[in-house]
Amino acid sequence: MAEHRLTHFREVQTDPATNPAATVERSPDGRWYTVSGACPTCHGRTVSRVAHGVLGPGKGLWGARPSPPPLTGVLTVYCMCGFPHPARPDSSPDTGCGAFWDVPVPDPGGAQP
């Protein structure tokens, strides 16, 4: 992985063609996807968890909820590198450089979309 670059904070969507390789893992219950890799803008390591389906325990007589069907398409992830990028507003919920990008969700059968 390339060394982190201390870029100024800027909310910007990066070109999908510039995205570095990322891994996308689905949780055993199918309710979370974890995307990890490097930010294409600042090159910092970033990990994002994305919820999918209804979270929490089931209600009523039936108990557990069934797993949601696998996602298809892309997940939009945000830089969460944790470095103190200059010009990041104090009110910003981001913990990275402000970049966001799309990562393809792998086909559950193993083929990339």
C-alpha positions, 0 to 999 in steps of 0.5 A, a space after each residue: 500500500 502506498 504511503 499516506 498523503 496529507 491532503 486538504 479535506 475536500 468532499 469529492 467523489 473519485 473516479 471509479 477507474 482510479 480506485 485501488 483494489 478493495 476487499 468486500 466481505 459479507 457478514 455470516 448473517 448477511 446484514 453487514 458488508 465490510 469494505 477495506 482498502 486504501 483511499 484513492 485520494 490520500 492512500 490511507 487505509 480505510 475500513 467501512 461497515 455498511 448495514 444491509 437489511 433490517 437490523 436487530 432481533 426478530 420480534 414475535 413468535 418467529 424469532 430470528 429474521 431471515 438473511 437478506 438477499 445479497 447486495 448487487 451493484 456497488 457500495 459507496 464508501 468514504 475515506 475513514 483513514 483517521 488522519 487529521 487532514 487540514 481544513 476538515 470542519 470540526 462539525 464534519 462526521 468524516 474521519 478522513 480526507 473527504 473522498 468517497 467512491 464506489 466499490 463493486 459488490 462481488 457476486 456471491 458466486 465469486 464473479 465480479 460485476 
